[in-house]
Amino acid sequence: MTQYEKNFDAVLSRIEAVRLETNEHQIIKIIAASKYVDADAIRNFYNIGQRAFGENRVQDMKEKVQNLEDLPLEWHFIGRLQTNKINTLLDLSPTLIHSCESYEMAQEIDKRAKVKAKKQPILLQINSANEETKAGITPQKAQETYLKIKEELPNVSLKGIMTIGAHTQDQKAIQKSFETTYTIFENLQNQGAKYCSMGMSNDYPLAIKCGANMLRLGSVLFK
């Protein structure tokens, strides 16, 4: 058994244990955050069953998409998006852009998607801990912004919301940021919100307990 297989098995076992403890009907999707690894590592993970991979930088994603075009992979963009990179990203047809941080960013994606005759699936990023260093909509404005995007921007397709847990060692603060996000997600499910993307390598068990159904896992898989 390779190291990657061991890592993958350990993560799947942990997810399953927490899921059964929390809500056995919860279906959880793993996005393997592959920003620090090369195409060969992604190919190895594909061979052991992983299909969805997330990249933080458009240029890196472009290279990996080209190197791995023989595989039926699902590509997710999970980094901070710059306006001048939107066209390049849309040309790669990502399954999902997780990091749409504002109405203005959604507008820019919508505008460029329209020119390309595409409809781009996105998640609205929420700054659930109100941290100045993080991008995203404040929890107070999240619902209103979500509905505005849904009503006004036909070339983006909102699939749910995303957050990065509070940047602290304080588990209670992290939990609160996840619970805040999940409450917003619950309120938006009747508007078609399907994914609550939260939880990374250091806090994913807690994210599952708080209702996450999509995880972005990097170092815990690729170490």
BADRENFI-363624 format. One record per residue: x, y, z of N, C-alpha, C, O in turn; residue in one letter. Coordinates in steps of 0.001 Angstrom, whole numbers, padded with zeros to 6 digits, always signed. Layout:
REM BADRENFI-363624
XYZXYZXYZXYZA;...
REM end
This chain:
REM BADRENFI-363624
+000844-001194+000000+000000+000000+000000+000887+001256+000000+001796+001371+000823M;+000627+002185-000913+001437+003411-000986+001063+004358+000153+000042+004184+000818T;+001916+005366+000360+001631+006373+001401+000320+007092+001098-000466+007368+002004Q;+000086+007398-000189-001152+008086-000561-002385+007239-000217-003393+007754+000267Y;-002280+005946-000474-003407+005059-000145-003667+005036+001362-004813+005047+001810E;-002583+005002+002128-002729+005027+003594-003398+006324+004044-004314+006313+004867K;-002922+007449+003487-003507+008755+003838-004994+008794+003509-005819+009225+004314N;-005312+008330+002298-006693+008358+001807-007593+007491+002688-008687+007905+003071F;-007120+006283+003007-007894+005374+003857-008127+005975+005238-009220+005878+005795D;-007076+006603+005785-007187+007201+007128-008224+008333+007124-009034+008446+008044A;-008186+009161+006086-009139+010271+005981-010563+009752+005803-011493+010230+006453V;-010726+008767+004916-012068+008209+004687-012632+007585+005966-013820+007725+006256L;-011785+006901+006723-012238+006293+007982-012668+007354+008983-013678+007210+009672S;-011884+008422+009049-012200+009515+009979-013510+010194+009585-014356+010471+010436R;-013666+010458+008300-014904+011091+007814-016101+010208+008140-017129+010685+008620I;-015953+008924+007875-017060+007980+008096-017452+007929+009576-018637+007905+009909E;-016453+007913+010456-016726+007862+011897-017495+009101+012351-018476+008995+013087A;-017043+010273+011908-017706+011522+012312-019098+011611+011694-020050+012052+012337V;-019198+011191+010451-020488+011245+009746-021532+010379+010447-022672+010802+010643R;-021137+009177+010818-022084+008264+011469-022505+008787+012842-023635+008582+013286L;-021576+009458+013491-021847+010052+014803-022796+011246+014676-023603+011513+015566E;-022683+011957+013552-023407+013216+013383-024725+013034+012629-025799+013375+013123T;-024608+012488+011419-025791+012335+010561-025459+011314+009480-024767+011618+008508N;-025961+010106+009666-025568+009026+008754-026077+009228+007324-025637+008540+006403E;-027002+010173+007141-027522+010426+005777-026711+011484+005030-026947+011741+003849H;-025768+012084+005719-024962+013136+005109-024019+012541+004056-023256+011618+004339Q;-024086+013081+002860-023160+012644+001813-022074+013708+001708-022371+014890+001535I;-020821+013290+001813-019720+014250+001872-018803+014085+000666-018333+012989+000359I;-018567+015197+000001-017701+015183-001190-016335+015754-000827-016232+016806-000197K;-015299+015048-001232-013934+015503-000958-013351+016170-002208-013338+015597-003297I;-012871+017402-002010-012085+018055-003050-010630+017964-002586-010280+018520-001545I;-009790+017278-003338-008375+017147-002975-007646+018421-003405-007488+018685-004597A;-007206+019205-002420-006533+020474-002709-005092+020179-003130-004225+019898-002303A;-004868+020252-004433-003622+019723-005022-002603+020805-005361-001722+020587-006193S;-002714+021978-004721-001867+023113-005130-000368+022869-004938+000443+023435-005671K;+000014+022029-003957+001443+021832-003693+002012+020581-004366+003186+020259-004182Y;+001196+019884-005136+001695+018643-005739+001650+018716-007264+000970+019565-007842V;+002384+017813-007896+002451+017833-009360+001403+016912-009981+000634+016247-009287D;+001403+016898-011295+000417+016105-012038+000511+014610-011710-000503+013912-011693A;+001724+014124-011450+001880+012697-011134+001166+012318-009845+000556+011253-009755D;+001243+013194-008846+000555+012926-007576-000963+012871-007795-001657+012034-007219A;-001453+013771-008631-002888+013776-008936-003272+012484-009661-004311+011886-009384I;-002423+012072-010582-002670+010819-011318-002716+009627-010349-003555+008737-010485R;-001805+009626-009379-001797+008555-008371-003098+008542-007566-003657+007483-007280N;-003565+009738-007208-004815+009812-006444-006018+009406-007288-006970+008804-006792F;-005958+009744-008562-007021+009290-009475-007075+007761-009478-008153+007166-009454Y;-005909+007143-009507-005842+005677-009559-006366+004999-008300-006727+003823-008333N;-006409+005734-007187-006984+005124-005978-008408+005611-005702-008982+005341-004647I;-008966+006344-006686-010397+006630-006601-010833+008070-006442-012033+008347-006431G;-009885+009005-006317-010282+010416-006155-010506+011060-007527-009718+010860-008451Q;-011575+011825-007645-011902+012421-008947-011896+013950-008960-011662+014557-010005R;-012149+014575-007812-012285+016043-007766-011040+016664-007141-010624+016283-006047A;-010452+017625-007851-009222+018270-007392-009390+019784-007408-010022+020343-008304F;-008819+020432-006409-008958+021878-006277-007633+022591-006371-006660+022190-005732G;-007587+023647-007164-006363+024438-007330-006590+025874-006864-007697+026406-006941E;-005503+026489-006377-005579+027860-005847-005162+028921-006852-005538+030087-006733N;-004376+028504-007847-003892+029487-008813-004286+029066-010229-004137+027907-010616R;-004789+030030-010983-005313+029735-012325-004235+029156-013231-004488+028210-013977V;-003032+029723-013167-001956+029259-014053-001574+027807-013759-001371+027006-014672Q;-001480+027485-012456-001159+026099-012065-002256+025146-012530-001989+024044-013009D;-003482+025598-012378-004619+024766-012774-004573+024495-014284-004823+023378-014736M;-004251+025534-015041-004185+025393-016493-003156+024332-016891-003430+023479-017736K;-001975+024390-016278-000918+023417-016597-001352+021993-016258-001128+021061-017031E;-001977+021839-015086-002384+020491-014653-003536+019956-015500-003580+018769-015823K;-004463+020834-015855-005574+020419-016730-005008+019896-018057-005454+018871-018574V;-004023+020615-018595-003425+020202-019873-002643+018890-019728-002712+018016-020593Q;-001903+018766-018626-001105+017553-018405-001949+016313-018152-001507+015187-018383N;-003163+016533-017677-003998+015398-017255-005289+015290-018071-006283+014723-017618L;-005249+015842-019276-006503+015885-020050-006993+014498-020471-008130+014351-020918E;-006140+013484-020329-006578+012124-020665-007456+011513-019564-008068+010464-019768D;-007516+012173-018395-008312+011633-017283-009611+012427-017105-009622+013644-017290L;-010705+011745-016747-011983+012442-016542-012053+013084-015151-012799+012631-014282P;-011262+014146-014957-011203+014782-013640-012196+015929-013523-012633+016518-014512L;-012529+016216-012283-013421+017335-011963-012530+018403-011333-011916+018158-010294E;-012451+019572-011939-011565+020622-011436-012347+021707-010704-013356+022211-011198W;-011859+022053-009520-012485+023103-008715-011460+024214-008490-010283+023944-008251H;-011915+025458-008568-011019+026562-008241-011333+027015-006825-012450+027437-006528F;-010307+026919-005935-010571+027171-004512-009751+028340-003957-009794+028613-002758I;-009007+029027-004825-008175+030140-004355-008856+031478-004553-009984+031563-005039G;-008140+032516-004164-008673+033869-004347-008563+034236-005825-007494+034119-006425R;-009649+034670-006390-009691+034909-007838-009445+036380-008155-010054+037274-007567L;-008537+036604-009098-008296+037973-009564-009103+038183-010850-009233+037288-011685Q;-009628+039378-010970-010482+039694-012127-009789+039396-013455-010418+038894-014387T;-008488+039706-013541-007780+039524-014820-007514+038050-015159-006988+037738-016228N;-007878+037157-014248-007674+035716-014503-008996+034993-014827-009001+033794-015108K;-010087+035721-014784-011402+035068-014946-011535+034405-016317-011996+033267-016408I;-011136+035103-017385-011274+034526-018734-010504+033217-018873-011017+032231-019402N;-009265+033224-018388-008435+032011-018460-009094+030876-017690-009120+029733-018146T;-009629+031206-016512-010275+030186-015683-011522+029624-016374-011725+028410-016390L;-012340+030482-016933-013560+030009-017603-013243+029105-018792-013996+028180-019096L;-012125+029380-019459-011716+028530-020587-011377+027107-020138-011391+026176-020944D;-011072+026943-018836-010749+025613-018301-012014+024867-017858-011949+023712-017437L;-013160+025541-017959-014468+024953-017595-014462+024265-016222-014758+023074-016126S;-014126+025013-015157-014123+024379-013841-015520+023914-013440-016520+024564-013744P;-015564+022782-012755-016839+022271-012250-017469+023284-011307-018687+023460-011283T;-016611+023954-010526-017113+024881-009512-016021+025880-009139-014862+025510-008955L;-016408+027156-009032-015525+028173-008455-016016+028398-007028-017128+028881-006818I;-015181+028046-006045-015604+028116-004638-015509+029520-004060-016167+029831-003067H;-014701+030360-004673-014265+031576-003991-014828+032858-004603-014102+033838-004771S;-016109+032853-004931-016723+034099-005390-017017+034932-004148-017934+034628-003384C;-016229+035986-003957-016201+036664-002664-017144+037855-002537-017273+038429-001456E;-017811+038237-003641-018671+039433-003586-019637+039434-004768-019485+038671-005722S;-020624+040302-004676-021550+040484-005796-020769+040975-007026-021024+040546-008151Y;-019808+041888-006784-019025+042459-007892-018232+041382-008629-018135+041392-009856E;-017661+040440-007846-016917+039335-008473-017868+038454-009288-017533+038027-010393M;-019043+038188-008742-020042+037390-009484-020425+038092-010785-020623+037453-011818A;-020525+039414-010714-020858+040223-011897-019790+040070-012985-020099+039918-014167Q;-018528+040114-012551-017416+039974-013492-017411+038580-014140-017177+038444-015341E;-017671+037555-013331-017725+036189-013870-018893+036073-014847-018765+035482-015920I;-020023+036641-014463-021237+036605-015296-020992+037274-016656-021368+036748-017703D;-020357+038437-016607-020097+039221-017822-019242+038419-018815-019535+038360-020009K;-018179+037807-018282-017270+037058-019158-017878+035723-019603-017635+035260-020718R;-018659+035121-018729-019320+033855-019092-020327+034102-020223-020499+033265-021110A;-020978+035248-020175-021962+035581-021217-021288+035653-022591-021809+035129-023575K;-020138+036300-022641-019381+036427-023899-019004+035044-024432-019001+034808-025641V;-018686+034131-023502-018260+032787-023898-019449+031820-024027-019266+030626-024263K;-020657+032351-023871-021888+031533-023943-021823+030357-022968-022141+029219-023314A;-021402+030665-021738-021296+029636-020702-022162+030021-019516-022554+031177-019353K;-022450+029025-018698-023079+029299-017405-022167+028667-016366-022055+027442-016303K;-021513+029491-015549-020471+029001-014644-021003+028736-013235-021504+029655-012588Q;-020903+027497-012749-021295+027201-011369-020314+027834-010361-019097+027750-010527P;-020866+028460-009328-020045+029107-008306-020617+028848-006910-021773+028460-006747I;-019760+029078-005913-020201+029157-004518-019938+030578-004047-018973+031209-004477L;-020789+031079-003168-020566+032392-002580-019719+032222-001323-020082+031475-000414L;-018588+032922-001280-017693+032801-000123-018163+033718+001001-018433+034901+000793Q;-018253+033140+002198-018697+033901+003367-017544+034038+004354-016889+033055+004699I;-017309+035240+004796-016292+035500+005820-016982+035348+007177-017335+036328+007833N;-017158+034091+007570-018062+033806+008692-017512+034217+010049-018263+034325+011018S;-016201+034446+010123-015636+034889+011398-015344+036397+011374-014733+036931+012300A;-015784+037072+010313-015568+038521+010162-014097+038909+010362-013785+039852+011088N;-013202+038163+009702-011770+038441+009847-011294+039363+008732-011595+039144+007559E;-010554+040388+009109-010110+041380+008123-009189+040796+007060-009129+041294+005936E;-008470+039736+007424-007507+039156+006475-008188+038263+005446-007550+037841+004481T;-009467+037971+005633-010147+037028+004735-011111+037717+003789-011710+038745+004103K;-011235+037112+002621-012211+037606+001649-013575+037010+001980-013692+036076+002773A;-014586+037568+001358-015927+036983+001506-016952+037978+002025-016615+039039+002550G;-018203+037604+001862-019350+038416+002296-019538+038244+003799-019314+037157+004330I;-019940+039287+004476-020235+039128+005904-021483+038259+006049-022341+038259+005167T;-021592+037520+007155-022779+036682+007352-024075+037488+007282-025101+036990+006818P;-024018+038730+007745-025222+039569+007769-025755+039858+006356-026958+040022+006157Q;-024839+039915+005386-025259+040276+004017-025340+039073+003088-025724+039207+001926K;-024979+037894+003597-024818+036728+002721-026104+036334+001991-026102+036126+000777A;-027196+036236+002744-028439+035767+002132-028939+036733+001055-029327+036338-000044Q;-028910+037998+001415-029357+039045+000495-028515+039053-000788-029045+039190-001890E;-027185+038903-000620-026279+038900-001776-026512+037666-002639-026518+037747-003867T;-026703+036530-001989-026957+035273-002706-028189+035429-003607-028159+035069-004783Y;-029254+035962-003045-030507+036099-003809-030356+037117-004943-030924+036951-006022L;-029584+038164-004681-029359+039189-005712-028606+038583-006908-028959+038822-008063K;-027559+037793-006605-026795+037128-007680-027721+036198-008455-027727+036189-009686I;-028498+035420-007718-029390+034430-008337-030406+035106-009280-030701+034596-010361K;-030921+036244-008851-031953+036925-009640-031388+037720-010812-032017+037816-011867E;-030191+038293-010621-029721+039292-011589-028642+038807-012560-028395+039443-013585E;-027998+037676-012235-026844+037268-013052-027079+035873-013661-026745+034860-013046L;-027648+035831-014856-028062+034548-015441-026928+033644-015910-027150+032459-016161P;-025704+034189-016034-024607+033356-016554-023720+032754-015467-022687+032147-015748N;-024152+032939-014220-023537+032162-013136-024643+031319-012503-025810+031710-012473V;-024252+030180-012010-025216+029277-011393-024778+029019-009952-023801+028309-009714S;-025496+029593-008998-025124+029442-007592-025446+028039-007104-026575+027565-007229L;-024431+027382-006544-024604+025997-006076-024520+025885-004555-024654+024792-004004K;-024297+027017-003872-024186+026952-002424-023187+027965-001910-022932+028987-002546G;-022617+027667-000740-021725+028625-000096-020438+027953+000383-020354+026730+000493I;-019449+028783+000660-018137+028297+001110-017617+029214+002209-017862+030421+002203M;-016899+028619+003149-016183+029444+004123-014858+028793+004487-014655+027597+004280T;-013962+029606+005035-012724+029115+005643-012912+029329+007140-013227+030438+007572I;-012722+028284+007931-012929+028379+009377-012077+029468+010010-011036+029846+009475G;-012529+029967+011153-011800+031027+011866-010331+030651+012025-009999+029510+012345A;-009458+031632+011794-008016+031393+011835-007527+031526+013280-007039+032580+013688H;-007665+030456+014033-007322+030486+015455-007178+029053+015963-007613+028104+015311T;-006570+028913+017117-006493+027583+017750-007743+027315+018591-007963+026193+019049Q;-008549+028341+018787-009728+028239+019645-010845+027460+018925-011504+027980+018025D;-011034+026222+019340-012016+025348+018678-013438+025923+018712-014219+025744+017777Q;-013749+026610+019799-015101+027200+019910-015335+028279+018854-016425+028390+018293K;-014287+029074+018593-014395+030131+017578-014524+029515+016180-015284+030007+015345A;-013775+028439+015934-013870+027749+014635-015271+027165+014472-015902+027297+013423I;-015735+026520+015530-017071+025916+015495-018144+026974+015225-019063+026757+014435Q;-018010+028117+015891-018995+029191+015697-019011+029660+014236-020075+029919+013672K;-017816+029767+013628-017775+030214+012224-018444+029189+011306-019111+029560+010340S;-018264+027904+011609-018919+026865+010812-020435+026859+011039-021210+026720+010092F;-020844+027009+012283-022290+026997+012588-022995+028183+011934-024110+028059+011426E;-022327+029326+011957-022880+030528+011302-023102+030256+009815-024146+030593+009257T;-022103+029641+009188-022184+029337+007747-023290+028326+007473-024059+028480+006525T;-023366+027297+008304-024371+026256+008069-025792+026802+008207-026692+026391+007475Y;-025992+027726+009142-027321+028345+009309-027724+029081+008027-028868+029005+007580T;-026757+029790+007452-027025+030499+006180-027349+029489+005088-028280+029683+004306I;-026578+028416+005042-026813+027351+004050-028232+026780+004183-028942+026607+003193F;-028623+026496+005423-029981+025953+005647-031051+026901+005105-032034+026474+004500E;-030837+028192+005334-031808+029186+004878-031842+029322+003358-032815+029816+002788N;-030766+028878+002710-030689+029018+001251-031003+027729+000497-031037+027718-000734L;-031228+026656+001227-031497+025387+000539-032757+025462-000327-032823+024834-001384Q;-033743+026222+000114-034951+026350-000714-034716+027245-001926-035596+027392-002774N;-033506+027854-002009-033112+028630-003191-032135+027833-004057-031465+028384-004929Q;-032070+026527-003798-031234+025658-004630-029812+025462-004140-029005+024853-004843G;-029478+025962-002948-028116+025760-002432-027901+024277-002146-028650+023658-001391A;-026872+023729-002759-026624+022286-002683-025383+021971-001850-025332+020950-001164K;-024386+022853-001913-023120+022571-001243-022814+023567-000129-022980+024778-000276Y;-022366+023012+000978-021827+023814+002070-020360+023397+002180-020025+022422+002852C;-019495+024156+001505-018073+023808+001397-017312+024453+002551-017044+025654+002544S;-016974+023639+003531-016172+024152+004658-015441+022975+005293-015910+021837+005275M;-014285+023288+005851-013468+022221+006435-012251+021951+005579-012360+021628+004396G;-011068+022090+006208-009807+021816+005542-009046+020786+006387-009596+020233+007339M;-007790+020535+006037-007053+019439+006688-007040+019523+008214-007100+018499+008894S;-006961+020736+008747-006820+020868+010202-008140+020907+010966-008141+020795+012192N;-009273+021065+010262-010532+021221+011004-011724+020483+010386-012874+020752+010734D;-011442+019547+009462-012570+018938+008733-013515+018102+009608-014714+018087+009330Y;-013028+017391+010669-013998+016649+011477-015036+017582+012129-016222+017260+012210P;-014556+018736+012586-015457+019722+013192-016435+020277+012147-017612+020490+012437L;-015931+020507+010932-016800+021013+009856-017925+020023+009546-019067+020423+009322A;-017594+018736+009535-018627+017712+009275-019679+017747+010381-020879+017680+010115I;-019210+017852+011627-020160+017919+012753-021092+019114+012617-022239+019072+013061K;-020592+020179+011999-021403+021396+011846-022214+021395+010548-022900+022372+010251C;-022142+020294+009763-023020+020178+008597-022377+020273+007229-023084+020233+006223G;-021046+020399+007155-020386+020495+005839-020696+019267+004994-020739+018149+005507A;-020912+019476+003699-021047+018323+002796-020011+018362+001670-020057+017564+000734N;-019067+019317+001786-017955+019383+000850-016722+019851+001622-016755+020872+002309M;-015624+019079+001497-014386+019383+002215-013274+019668+001224-013233+019079+000144L;-012368+020576+001590-011212+020888+000742-009964+020430+001489-009471+021132+002372R;-009457+019256+001135-008383+018646+001914-007082+018565+001122-007041+018000+000029L;-006023+019135+001689-004727+019144+001011-003693+018317+001740-003475+017153+001402G;-003045+018914+002751-001895+018278+003398-002221+016926+004031-001368+016039+004074S;-003428+016770+004511-003796+015496+005156-003825+014338+004139-003679+013173+004509V;-004013+014672+002876-003997+013646+001817-002616+013491+001192-002157+012375+000951L;-001956+014620+000930-000733+014586+000123+000560+014563+000939+001647+014620+000365F;+000460+014480+002279+001682+014533+003117+002606+013355+002810+003673+013234+003413K;
REM end
